[in-house]
Amino acid sequence: MAGYEGHRGWLNYLAVDPKHQQHGLARAIVMEAERLLRKAGCPKINLHIRTSNYGVVEFYQRLGYSMDDVVSMGKRLEHDDKAA
């Protein structure tokens, strides 16, 4: 999912089924999202990756993405486990 709210573009929930990984599909999806966001006038793309997901961090670094000097914060309004 890619979006642009007029300030920054966002990439969210990019995934490729493990059976189809290592064939350039994720790269193609990101390249198309970048093309569409650039066409919309988007100056920068942001995305979030769990720090423990080294493979995905490396994937985006290979595509020219770098870590921003920011703090990401969140507040859970609903718990994943409804019994909690």
PDB file of N, CA, C and O in Angstrom:
ATOM      1  N   MET A   1       0.859  -1.162   0.000  1.00  0.00           N
ATOM      2  CA  MET A   1       0.000   0.000   0.000  1.00  0.00           C
ATOM      3  C   MET A   1       0.910   1.231   0.000  1.00  0.00           C
ATOM      4  O   MET A   1       1.855   1.315   0.785  1.00  0.00           O
ATOM      5  N   ALA A   2       0.621   2.164  -0.870  1.00  0.00           N
ATOM      6  CA  ALA A   2       1.372   3.412  -0.931  1.00  0.00           C
ATOM      7  C   ALA A   2       0.383   4.563  -0.833  1.00  0.00           C
ATOM      8  O   ALA A   2      -0.739   4.479  -1.333  1.00  0.00           O
ATOM      9  N   GLY A   3       0.808   5.623  -0.190  1.00  0.00           N
ATOM     10  CA  GLY A   3      -0.064   6.777  -0.056  1.00  0.00           C
ATOM     11  C   GLY A   3       0.737   8.064   0.012  1.00  0.00           C
ATOM     12  O   GLY A   3       1.939   8.067   0.278  1.00  0.00           O
ATOM     13  N   TYR A   4       0.035   9.150  -0.234  1.00  0.00           N
ATOM     14  CA  TYR A   4       0.643  10.467  -0.196  1.00  0.00           C
ATOM     15  C   TYR A   4      -0.373  11.423   0.408  1.00  0.00           C
ATOM     16  O   TYR A   4      -1.467  11.592  -0.130  1.00  0.00           O
ATOM     17  N   GLU A   5      -0.015  12.051   1.528  1.00  0.00           N
ATOM     18  CA  GLU A   5      -0.938  12.941   2.223  1.00  0.00           C
ATOM     19  C   GLU A   5      -0.604  14.411   1.977  1.00  0.00           C
ATOM     20  O   GLU A   5      -1.061  15.283   2.715  1.00  0.00           O
ATOM     21  N   GLY A   6       0.191  14.690   0.942  1.00  0.00           N
ATOM     22  CA  GLY A   6       0.518  16.055   0.596  1.00  0.00           C
ATOM     23  C   GLY A   6       1.821  16.559   1.193  1.00  0.00           C
ATOM     24  O   GLY A   6       2.317  17.614   0.799  1.00  0.00           O
ATOM     25  N   HIS A   7       2.376  15.816   2.137  1.00  0.00           N
ATOM     26  CA  HIS A   7       3.632  16.183   2.778  1.00  0.00           C
ATOM     27  C   HIS A   7       4.696  15.121   2.524  1.00  0.00           C
ATOM     28  O   HIS A   7       5.806  15.438   2.097  1.00  0.00           O
ATOM     29  N   ARG A   8       4.359  13.868   2.785  1.00  0.00           N
ATOM     30  CA  ARG A   8       5.264  12.744   2.584  1.00  0.00           C
ATOM     31  C   ARG A   8       4.492  11.576   1.992  1.00  0.00           C
ATOM     32  O   ARG A   8       3.290  11.420   2.206  1.00  0.00           O
ATOM     33  N   GLY A   9       5.217  10.768   1.248  1.00  0.00           N
ATOM     34  CA  GLY A   9       4.656   9.507   0.781  1.00  0.00           C
ATOM     35  C   GLY A   9       4.960   8.426   1.794  1.00  0.00           C
ATOM     36  O   GLY A   9       5.928   8.520   2.548  1.00  0.00           O
ATOM     37  N   TRP A  10       4.134   7.407   1.808  1.00  0.00           N
ATOM     38  CA  TRP A  10       4.315   6.295   2.738  1.00  0.00           C
ATOM     39  C   TRP A  10       4.187   4.971   2.005  1.00  0.00           C
ATOM     40  O   TRP A  10       3.328   4.809   1.138  1.00  0.00           O
ATOM     41  N   LEU A  11       5.047   4.027   2.358  1.00  0.00           N
ATOM     42  CA  LEU A  11       4.902   2.648   1.916  1.00  0.00           C
ATOM     43  C   LEU A  11       4.529   1.829   3.135  1.00  0.00           C
ATOM     44  O   LEU A  11       5.193   1.902   4.169  1.00  0.00           O
ATOM     45  N   ASN A  12       3.481   1.058   3.015  1.00  0.00           N
ATOM     46  CA  ASN A  12       2.995   0.230   4.123  1.00  0.00           C
ATOM     47  C   ASN A  12       2.643  -1.165   3.623  1.00  0.00           C
ATOM     48  O   ASN A  12       2.118  -1.332   2.522  1.00  0.00           O
ATOM     49  N   TYR A  13       2.931  -2.132   4.426  1.00  0.00           N
ATOM     50  CA  TYR A  13       2.474  -3.509   4.193  1.00  0.00           C
ATOM     51  C   TYR A  13       2.947  -4.108   2.878  1.00  0.00           C
ATOM     52  O   TYR A  13       2.192  -4.827   2.223  1.00  0.00           O
ATOM     53  N   LEU A  14       4.168  -3.828   2.484  1.00  0.00           N
ATOM     54  CA  LEU A  14       4.716  -4.481   1.301  1.00  0.00           C
ATOM     55  C   LEU A  14       5.177  -5.879   1.701  1.00  0.00           C
ATOM     56  O   LEU A  14       5.969  -6.041   2.629  1.00  0.00           O
ATOM     57  N   ALA A  15       4.681  -6.868   1.003  1.00  0.00           N
ATOM     58  CA  ALA A  15       5.089  -8.244   1.284  1.00  0.00           C
ATOM     59  C   ALA A  15       4.976  -9.066   0.010  1.00  0.00           C
ATOM     60  O   ALA A  15       4.121  -8.815  -0.840  1.00  0.00           O
ATOM     61  N   VAL A  16       5.843 -10.035  -0.102  1.00  0.00           N
ATOM     62  CA  VAL A  16       5.801 -10.991  -1.202  1.00  0.00           C
ATOM     63  C   VAL A  16       5.799 -12.377  -0.575  1.00  0.00           C
ATOM     64  O   VAL A  16       6.615 -12.675   0.296  1.00  0.00           O
ATOM     65  N   ASP A  17       4.893 -13.204  -1.015  1.00  0.00           N
ATOM     66  CA  ASP A  17       4.813 -14.582  -0.519  1.00  0.00           C
ATOM     67  C   ASP A  17       6.196 -15.224  -0.621  1.00  0.00           C
ATOM     68  O   ASP A  17       6.856 -15.105  -1.653  1.00  0.00           O
ATOM     69  N   PRO A  18       6.641 -15.904   0.438  1.00  0.00           N
ATOM     70  CA  PRO A  18       7.982 -16.514   0.416  1.00  0.00           C
ATOM     71  C   PRO A  18       8.241 -17.393  -0.813  1.00  0.00           C
ATOM     72  O   PRO A  18       9.380 -17.477  -1.272  1.00  0.00           O
ATOM     73  N   LYS A  19       7.226 -18.036  -1.342  1.00  0.00           N
ATOM     74  CA  LYS A  19       7.405 -18.875  -2.539  1.00  0.00           C
ATOM     75  C   LYS A  19       7.809 -18.047  -3.753  1.00  0.00           C
ATOM     76  O   LYS A  19       8.367 -18.584  -4.710  1.00  0.00           O
ATOM     77  N   HIS A  20       7.536 -16.755  -3.721  1.00  0.00           N
ATOM     78  CA  HIS A  20       7.788 -15.900  -4.880  1.00  0.00           C
ATOM     79  C   HIS A  20       8.873 -14.855  -4.628  1.00  0.00           C
ATOM     80  O   HIS A  20       9.077 -13.958  -5.446  1.00  0.00           O
ATOM     81  N   GLN A  21       9.565 -14.969  -3.501  1.00  0.00           N
ATOM     82  CA  GLN A  21      10.627 -14.017  -3.191  1.00  0.00           C
ATOM     83  C   GLN A  21      11.875 -14.317  -4.009  1.00  0.00           C
ATOM     84  O   GLN A  21      12.025 -15.407  -4.561  1.00  0.00           O
ATOM     85  N   GLN A  22      12.758 -13.345  -4.078  1.00  0.00           N
ATOM     86  CA  GLN A  22      14.027 -13.434  -4.799  1.00  0.00           C
ATOM     87  C   GLN A  22      13.837 -13.469  -6.321  1.00  0.00           C
ATOM     88  O   GLN A  22      14.682 -13.998  -7.044  1.00  0.00           O
ATOM     89  N   HIS A  23      12.724 -12.901  -6.801  1.00  0.00           N
ATOM     90  CA  HIS A  23      12.483 -12.818  -8.242  1.00  0.00           C
ATOM     91  C   HIS A  23      12.276 -11.378  -8.703  1.00  0.00           C
ATOM     92  O   HIS A  23      11.892 -11.146  -9.849  1.00  0.00           O
ATOM     93  N   GLY A  24      12.529 -10.406  -7.816  1.00  0.00           N
ATOM     94  CA  GLY A  24      12.422  -9.013  -8.198  1.00  0.00           C
ATOM     95  C   GLY A  24      11.032  -8.409  -8.054  1.00  0.00           C
ATOM     96  O   GLY A  24      10.810  -7.267  -8.455  1.00  0.00           O
ATOM     97  N   LEU A  25      10.090  -9.167  -7.483  1.00  0.00           N
ATOM     98  CA  LEU A  25       8.723  -8.649  -7.353  1.00  0.00           C
ATOM     99  C   LEU A  25       8.646  -7.457  -6.392  1.00  0.00           C
ATOM    100  O   LEU A  25       8.018  -6.448  -6.712  1.00  0.00           O
ATOM    101  N   ALA A  26       9.270  -7.564  -5.235  1.00  0.00           N
ATOM    102  CA  ALA A  26       9.233  -6.463  -4.263  1.00  0.00           C
ATOM    103  C   ALA A  26       9.894  -5.220  -4.845  1.00  0.00           C
ATOM    104  O   ALA A  26       9.389  -4.109  -4.687  1.00  0.00           O
ATOM    105  N   ARG A  27      10.999  -5.408  -5.502  1.00  0.00           N
ATOM    106  CA  ARG A  27      11.690  -4.278  -6.143  1.00  0.00           C
ATOM    107  C   ARG A  27      10.766  -3.624  -7.167  1.00  0.00           C
ATOM    108  O   ARG A  27      10.674  -2.398  -7.216  1.00  0.00           O
ATOM    109  N   ALA A  28      10.092  -4.411  -7.969  1.00  0.00           N
ATOM    110  CA  ALA A  28       9.184  -3.871  -8.989  1.00  0.00           C
ATOM    111  C   ALA A  28       8.026  -3.106  -8.341  1.00  0.00           C
ATOM    112  O   ALA A  28       7.624  -2.052  -8.834  1.00  0.00           O
ATOM    113  N   ILE A  29       7.492  -3.634  -7.240  1.00  0.00           N
ATOM    114  CA  ILE A  29       6.398  -2.957  -6.538  1.00  0.00           C
ATOM    115  C   ILE A  29       6.876  -1.610  -6.005  1.00  0.00           C
ATOM    116  O   ILE A  29       6.188  -0.601  -6.159  1.00  0.00           O
ATOM    117  N   VAL A  30       8.053  -1.591  -5.378  1.00  0.00           N
ATOM    118  CA  VAL A  30       8.583  -0.340  -4.825  1.00  0.00           C
ATOM    119  C   VAL A  30       8.861   0.653  -5.946  1.00  0.00           C
ATOM    120  O   VAL A  30       8.546   1.835  -5.809  1.00  0.00           O
ATOM    121  N   MET A  31       9.440   0.201  -7.042  1.00  0.00           N
ATOM    122  CA  MET A  31       9.746   1.101  -8.158  1.00  0.00           C
ATOM    123  C   MET A  31       8.459   1.719  -8.723  1.00  0.00           C
ATOM    124  O   MET A  31       8.434   2.905  -9.052  1.00  0.00           O
ATOM    125  N   GLU A  32       7.404   0.925  -8.833  1.00  0.00           N
ATOM    126  CA  GLU A  32       6.133   1.449  -9.337  1.00  0.00           C
ATOM    127  C   GLU A  32       5.511   2.423  -8.344  1.00  0.00           C
ATOM    128  O   GLU A  32       4.976   3.457  -8.744  1.00  0.00           O
ATOM    129  N   ALA A  33       5.576   2.107  -7.061  1.00  0.00           N
ATOM    130  CA  ALA A  33       5.059   3.033  -6.040  1.00  0.00           C
ATOM    131  C   ALA A  33       5.833   4.345  -6.089  1.00  0.00           C
ATOM    132  O   ALA A  33       5.233   5.416  -6.003  1.00  0.00           O
ATOM    133  N   GLU A  34       7.153   4.278  -6.226  1.00  0.00           N
ATOM    134  CA  GLU A  34       7.966   5.495  -6.323  1.00  0.00           C
ATOM    135  C   GLU A  34       7.586   6.303  -7.557  1.00  0.00           C
ATOM    136  O   GLU A  34       7.492   7.529  -7.494  1.00  0.00           O
ATOM    137  N   ARG A  35       7.369   5.631  -8.667  1.00  0.00           N
ATOM    138  CA  ARG A  35       6.992   6.324  -9.904  1.00  0.00           C
ATOM    139  C   ARG A  35       5.677   7.077  -9.717  1.00  0.00           C
ATOM    140  O   ARG A  35       5.563   8.247 -10.084  1.00  0.00           O
ATOM    141  N   LEU A  36       4.690   6.399  -9.145  1.00  0.00           N
ATOM    142  CA  LEU A  36       3.382   7.022  -8.944  1.00  0.00           C
ATOM    143  C   LEU A  36       3.438   8.154  -7.932  1.00  0.00           C
ATOM    144  O   LEU A  36       2.795   9.187  -8.119  1.00  0.00           O
ATOM    145  N   LEU A  37       4.204   7.968  -6.861  1.00  0.00           N
ATOM    146  CA  LEU A  37       4.333   9.030  -5.864  1.00  0.00           C
ATOM    147  C   LEU A  37       5.065  10.244  -6.440  1.00  0.00           C
ATOM    148  O   LEU A  37       4.681  11.385  -6.185  1.00  0.00           O
ATOM    149  N   ARG A  38       6.109   9.990  -7.209  1.00  0.00           N
ATOM    150  CA  ARG A  38       6.841  11.088  -7.857  1.00  0.00           C
ATOM    151  C   ARG A  38       5.905  11.850  -8.803  1.00  0.00           C
ATOM    152  O   ARG A  38       5.920  13.081  -8.839  1.00  0.00           O
ATOM    153  N   LYS A  39       5.097  11.118  -9.563  1.00  0.00           N
ATOM    154  CA  LYS A  39       4.136  11.731 -10.486  1.00  0.00           C
ATOM    155  C   LYS A  39       3.132  12.608  -9.735  1.00  0.00           C
ATOM    156  O   LYS A  39       2.673  13.620 -10.266  1.00  0.00           O
ATOM    157  N   ALA A  40       2.792  12.224  -8.506  1.00  0.00           N
ATOM    158  CA  ALA A  40       1.853  12.997  -7.684  1.00  0.00           C
ATOM    159  C   ALA A  40       2.508  14.197  -7.015  1.00  0.00           C
ATOM    160  O   ALA A  40       1.836  14.967  -6.328  1.00  0.00           O
ATOM    161  N   GLY A  41       3.826  14.367  -7.210  1.00  0.00           N
ATOM    162  CA  GLY A  41       4.531  15.504  -6.613  1.00  0.00           C
ATOM    163  C   GLY A  41       5.128  15.227  -5.256  1.00  0.00           C
ATOM    164  O   GLY A  41       5.535  16.152  -4.555  1.00  0.00           O
ATOM    165  N   CYS A  42       5.185  13.973  -4.879  1.00  0.00           N
ATOM    166  CA  CYS A  42       5.706  13.586  -3.565  1.00  0.00           C
ATOM    167  C   CYS A  42       7.224  13.821  -3.496  1.00  0.00           C
ATOM    168  O   CYS A  42       7.961  13.327  -4.350  1.00  0.00           O
ATOM    169  N   PRO A  43       7.699  14.576  -2.482  1.00  0.00           N
ATOM    170  CA  PRO A  43       9.131  14.866  -2.384  1.00  0.00           C
ATOM    171  C   PRO A  43       9.947  13.812  -1.633  1.00  0.00           C
ATOM    172  O   PRO A  43      11.167  13.764  -1.792  1.00  0.00           O
ATOM    173  N   LYS A  44       9.310  12.967  -0.819  1.00  0.00           N
ATOM    174  CA  LYS A  44      10.044  12.019   0.034  1.00  0.00           C
ATOM    175  C   LYS A  44       9.110  10.881   0.432  1.00  0.00           C
ATOM    176  O   LYS A  44       7.909  11.081   0.611  1.00  0.00           O
ATOM    177  N   ILE A  45       9.673   9.702   0.564  1.00  0.00           N
ATOM    178  CA  ILE A  45       8.898   8.538   0.997  1.00  0.00           C
ATOM    179  C   ILE A  45       9.390   8.095   2.368  1.00  0.00           C
ATOM    180  O   ILE A  45      10.595   8.018   2.609  1.00  0.00           O
ATOM    181  N   ASN A  46       8.467   7.808   3.251  1.00  0.00           N
ATOM    182  CA  ASN A  46       8.766   7.254   4.566  1.00  0.00           C
ATOM    183  C   ASN A  46       8.210   5.838   4.646  1.00  0.00           C
ATOM    184  O   ASN A  46       7.263   5.487   3.944  1.00  0.00           O
ATOM    185  N   LEU A  47       8.806   5.045   5.500  1.00  0.00           N
ATOM    186  CA  LEU A  47       8.279   3.715   5.802  1.00  0.00           C
ATOM    187  C   LEU A  47       8.806   3.286   7.156  1.00  0.00           C
ATOM    188  O   LEU A  47       9.822   3.796   7.629  1.00  0.00           O
ATOM    189  N   HIS A  48       8.117   2.355   7.769  1.00  0.00           N
ATOM    190  CA  HIS A  48       8.540   1.809   9.060  1.00  0.00           C
ATOM    191  C   HIS A  48       8.915   0.340   8.889  1.00  0.00           C
ATOM    192  O   HIS A  48       8.241  -0.414   8.188  1.00  0.00           O
ATOM    193  N   ILE A  49      10.002  -0.044   9.543  1.00  0.00           N
ATOM    194  CA  ILE A  49      10.469  -1.434   9.551  1.00  0.00           C
ATOM    195  C   ILE A  49      10.849  -1.766  10.985  1.00  0.00           C
ATOM    196  O   ILE A  49      11.492  -0.959  11.656  1.00  0.00           O
ATOM    197  N   ARG A  50      10.465  -2.926  11.455  1.00  0.00           N
ATOM    198  CA  ARG A  50      10.918  -3.355  12.789  1.00  0.00           C
ATOM    199  C   ARG A  50      12.438  -3.467  12.772  1.00  0.00           C
ATOM    200  O   ARG A  50      13.025  -3.982  11.821  1.00  0.00           O
ATOM    201  N   THR A  51      13.067  -2.976  13.840  1.00  0.00           N
ATOM    202  CA  THR A  51      14.537  -2.977  13.896  1.00  0.00           C
ATOM    203  C   THR A  51      15.116  -4.385  13.809  1.00  0.00           C
ATOM    204  O   THR A  51      16.260  -4.552  13.388  1.00  0.00           O
ATOM    205  N   SER A  52      14.357  -5.385  14.193  1.00  0.00           N
ATOM    206  CA  SER A  52      14.849  -6.766  14.149  1.00  0.00           C
ATOM    207  C   SER A  52      14.735  -7.388  12.762  1.00  0.00           C
ATOM    208  O   SER A  52      15.222  -8.498  12.551  1.00  0.00           O
ATOM    209  N   ASN A  53      14.108  -6.704  11.818  1.00  0.00           N
ATOM    210  CA  ASN A  53      13.904  -7.254  10.482  1.00  0.00           C
ATOM    211  C   ASN A  53      15.052  -6.832   9.562  1.00  0.00           C
ATOM    212  O   ASN A  53      14.873  -6.042   8.635  1.00  0.00           O
ATOM    213  N   TYR A  54      16.231  -7.380   9.846  1.00  0.00           N
ATOM    214  CA  TYR A  54      17.456  -6.987   9.156  1.00  0.00           C
ATOM    215  C   TYR A  54      17.375  -7.164   7.645  1.00  0.00           C
ATOM    216  O   TYR A  54      17.866  -6.320   6.896  1.00  0.00           O
ATOM    217  N   GLY A  55      16.767  -8.244   7.197  1.00  0.00           N
ATOM    218  CA  GLY A  55      16.676  -8.506   5.759  1.00  0.00           C
ATOM    219  C   GLY A  55      15.911  -7.421   5.028  1.00  0.00           C
ATOM    220  O   GLY A  55      16.295  -7.024   3.928  1.00  0.00           O
ATOM    221  N   VAL A  56      14.844  -6.943   5.621  1.00  0.00           N
ATOM    222  CA  VAL A  56      14.045  -5.890   4.987  1.00  0.00           C
ATOM    223  C   VAL A  56      14.791  -4.553   5.044  1.00  0.00           C
ATOM    224  O   VAL A  56      14.747  -3.777   4.089  1.00  0.00           O
ATOM    225  N   VAL A  57      15.470  -4.285   6.154  1.00  0.00           N
ATOM    226  CA  VAL A  57      16.290  -3.071   6.232  1.00  0.00           C
ATOM    227  C   VAL A  57      17.322  -3.087   5.105  1.00  0.00           C
ATOM    228  O   VAL A  57      17.503  -2.082   4.417  1.00  0.00           O
ATOM    229  N   GLU A  58      17.986  -4.203   4.914  1.00  0.00           N
ATOM    230  CA  GLU A  58      19.000  -4.316   3.856  1.00  0.00           C
ATOM    231  C   GLU A  58      18.376  -4.183   2.472  1.00  0.00           C
ATOM    232  O   GLU A  58      18.964  -3.570   1.581  1.00  0.00           O
ATOM    233  N   PHE A  59      17.189  -4.753   2.288  1.00  0.00           N
ATOM    234  CA  PHE A  59      16.486  -4.632   1.004  1.00  0.00           C
ATOM    235  C   PHE A  59      16.280  -3.168   0.650  1.00  0.00           C
ATOM    236  O   PHE A  59      16.624  -2.739  -0.452  1.00  0.00           O
ATOM    237  N   TYR A  60      15.718  -2.395   1.583  1.00  0.00           N
ATOM    238  CA  TYR A  60      15.456  -0.984   1.297  1.00  0.00           C
ATOM    239  C   TYR A  60      16.754  -0.182   1.148  1.00  0.00           C
ATOM    240  O   TYR A  60      16.803   0.760   0.357  1.00  0.00           O
ATOM    241  N   GLN A  61      17.790  -0.538   1.886  1.00  0.00           N
ATOM    242  CA  GLN A  61      19.072   0.148   1.723  1.00  0.00           C
ATOM    243  C   GLN A  61      19.620  -0.072   0.310  1.00  0.00           C
ATOM    244  O   GLN A  61      20.180   0.845  -0.291  1.00  0.00           O
ATOM    245  N   ARG A  62      19.457  -1.283  -0.216  1.00  0.00           N
ATOM    246  CA  ARG A  62      19.895  -1.560  -1.590  1.00  0.00           C
ATOM    247  C   ARG A  62      19.122  -0.711  -2.598  1.00  0.00           C
ATOM    248  O   ARG A  62      19.628  -0.425  -3.683  1.00  0.00           O
ATOM    249  N   LEU A  63      17.901  -0.309  -2.247  1.00  0.00           N
ATOM    250  CA  LEU A  63      17.094   0.525  -3.144  1.00  0.00           C
ATOM    251  C   LEU A  63      17.334   2.015  -2.925  1.00  0.00           C
ATOM    252  O   LEU A  63      16.659   2.841  -3.541  1.00  0.00           O
ATOM    253  N   GLY A  64      18.287   2.375  -2.056  1.00  0.00           N
ATOM    254  CA  GLY A  64      18.641   3.767  -1.854  1.00  0.00           C
ATOM    255  C   GLY A  64      18.018   4.430  -0.640  1.00  0.00           C
ATOM    256  O   GLY A  64      18.210   5.626  -0.425  1.00  0.00           O
ATOM    257  N   TYR A  65      17.271   3.669   0.161  1.00  0.00           N
ATOM    258  CA  TYR A  65      16.663   4.224   1.370  1.00  0.00           C
ATOM    259  C   TYR A  65      17.703   4.245   2.490  1.00  0.00           C
ATOM    260  O   TYR A  65      18.612   3.415   2.521  1.00  0.00           O
ATOM    261  N   SER A  66      17.560   5.196   3.399  1.00  0.00           N
ATOM    262  CA  SER A  66      18.472   5.285   4.539  1.00  0.00           C
ATOM    263  C   SER A  66      17.665   5.590   5.795  1.00  0.00           C
ATOM    264  O   SER A  66      16.516   6.025   5.724  1.00  0.00           O
ATOM    265  N   MET A  67      18.283   5.357   6.929  1.00  0.00           N
ATOM    266  CA  MET A  67      17.607   5.600   8.203  1.00  0.00           C
ATOM    267  C   MET A  67      17.558   7.095   8.485  1.00  0.00           C
ATOM    268  O   MET A  67      18.563   7.796   8.373  1.00  0.00           O
ATOM    269  N   ASP A  68      16.374   7.569   8.852  1.00  0.00           N
ATOM    270  CA  ASP A  68      16.193   8.969   9.236  1.00  0.00           C
ATOM    271  C   ASP A  68      16.485   9.122  10.721  1.00  0.00           C
ATOM    272  O   ASP A  68      16.323   8.179  11.496  1.00  0.00           O
ATOM    273  N   ASP A  69      16.912  10.305  11.107  1.00  0.00           N
ATOM    274  CA  ASP A  69      17.192  10.606  12.503  1.00  0.00           C
ATOM    275  C   ASP A  69      15.904  11.096  13.173  1.00  0.00           C
ATOM    276  O   ASP A  69      15.743  12.285  13.446  1.00  0.00           O
ATOM    277  N   VAL A  70      14.991  10.153  13.431  1.00  0.00           N
ATOM    278  CA  VAL A  70      13.695  10.475  14.027  1.00  0.00           C
ATOM    279  C   VAL A  70      13.346   9.433  15.090  1.00  0.00           C
ATOM    280  O   VAL A  70      13.953   8.364  15.149  1.00  0.00           O
ATOM    281  N   VAL A  71      12.387   9.751  15.903  1.00  0.00           N
ATOM    282  CA  VAL A  71      11.837   8.809  16.868  1.00  0.00           C
ATOM    283  C   VAL A  71      10.440   8.453  16.389  1.00  0.00           C
ATOM    284  O   VAL A  71       9.619   9.337  16.148  1.00  0.00           O
ATOM    285  N   SER A  72      10.172   7.186  16.254  1.00  0.00           N
ATOM    286  CA  SER A  72       8.839   6.734  15.878  1.00  0.00           C
ATOM    287  C   SER A  72       8.097   6.371  17.156  1.00  0.00           C
ATOM    288  O   SER A  72       8.593   5.594  17.972  1.00  0.00           O
ATOM    289  N   MET A  73       6.924   6.929  17.321  1.00  0.00           N
ATOM    290  CA  MET A  73       6.137   6.666  18.527  1.00  0.00           C
ATOM    291  C   MET A  73       4.765   6.154  18.130  1.00  0.00           C
ATOM    292  O   MET A  73       4.271   6.455  17.044  1.00  0.00           O
ATOM    293  N   GLY A  74       4.165   5.395  18.996  1.00  0.00           N
ATOM    294  CA  GLY A  74       2.836   4.884  18.752  1.00  0.00           C
ATOM    295  C   GLY A  74       2.103   4.648  20.058  1.00  0.00           C
ATOM    296  O   GLY A  74       2.706   4.598  21.130  1.00  0.00           O
ATOM    297  N   LYS A  75       0.817   4.507  19.950  1.00  0.00           N
ATOM    298  CA  LYS A  75      -0.019   4.205  21.112  1.00  0.00           C
ATOM    299  C   LYS A  75      -1.065   3.201  20.666  1.00  0.00           C
ATOM    300  O   LYS A  75      -1.865   3.480  19.773  1.00  0.00           O
ATOM    301  N   ARG A  76      -1.056   2.042  21.285  1.00  0.00           N
ATOM    302  CA  ARG A  76      -2.008   1.005  20.928  1.00  0.00           C
ATOM    303  C   ARG A  76      -3.355   1.336  21.546  1.00  0.00           C
ATOM    304  O   ARG A  76      -3.466   1.475  22.764  1.00  0.00           O
ATOM    305  N   LEU A  77      -4.378   1.462  20.714  1.00  0.00           N
ATOM    306  CA  LEU A  77      -5.724   1.735  21.179  1.00  0.00           C
ATOM    307  C   LEU A  77      -6.532   0.451  21.368  1.00  0.00           C
ATOM    308  O   LEU A  77      -7.467   0.401  22.167  1.00  0.00           O
ATOM    309  N   GLU A  78      -6.157  -0.570  20.628  1.00  0.00           N
ATOM    310  CA  GLU A  78      -6.764  -1.890  20.777  1.00  0.00           C
ATOM    311  C   GLU A  78      -5.643  -2.910  20.859  1.00  0.00           C
ATOM    312  O   GLU A  78      -4.639  -2.801  20.156  1.00  0.00           O
ATOM    313  N   HIS A  79      -5.819  -3.888  21.711  1.00  0.00           N
ATOM    314  CA  HIS A  79      -4.810  -4.936  21.850  1.00  0.00           C
ATOM    315  C   HIS A  79      -5.079  -6.041  20.855  1.00  0.00           C
ATOM    316  O   HIS A  79      -6.229  -6.349  20.542  1.00  0.00           O
ATOM    317  N   ASP A  80      -4.004  -6.636  20.359  1.00  0.00           N
ATOM    318  CA  ASP A  80      -4.151  -7.740  19.419  1.00  0.00           C
ATOM    319  C   ASP A  80      -4.905  -8.897  20.058  1.00  0.00           C
ATOM    320  O   ASP A  80      -5.734  -9.539  19.413  1.00  0.00           O
ATOM    321  N   ASP A  81      -4.617  -9.160  21.322  1.00  0.00           N
ATOM    322  CA  ASP A  81      -5.293 -10.223  22.063  1.00  0.00           C
ATOM    323  C   ASP A  81      -6.497  -9.592  22.783  1.00  0.00           C
ATOM    324  O   ASP A  81      -6.321  -8.887  23.777  1.00  0.00           O
ATOM    325  N   LYS A  82      -7.684  -9.836  22.296  1.00  0.00           N
ATOM    326  CA  LYS A  82      -8.875  -9.194  22.850  1.00  0.00           C
ATOM    327  C   LYS A  82      -9.118  -9.595  24.303  1.00  0.00           C
ATOM    328  O   LYS A  82      -9.834  -8.894  25.018  1.00  0.00           O
ATOM    329  N   ALA A  83      -8.530 -10.719  24.759  1.00  0.00           N
ATOM    330  CA  ALA A  83      -8.711 -11.170  26.150  1.00  0.00           C
ATOM    331  C   ALA A  83      -7.869 -10.372  27.125  1.00  0.00           C
ATOM    332  O   ALA A  83      -8.114 -10.415  28.331  1.00  0.00           O
ATOM    333  N   ALA A  84      -6.874  -9.638  26.621  1.00  0.00           N
ATOM    334  CA  ALA A  84      -5.961  -8.894  27.507  1.00  0.00           C
ATOM    335  C   ALA A  84      -6.597  -7.656  28.085  1.00  0.00           C
ATOM    336  O   ALA A  84      -5.956  -6.930  28.845  1.00  0.00           O
TER     337      ALA A  84
END
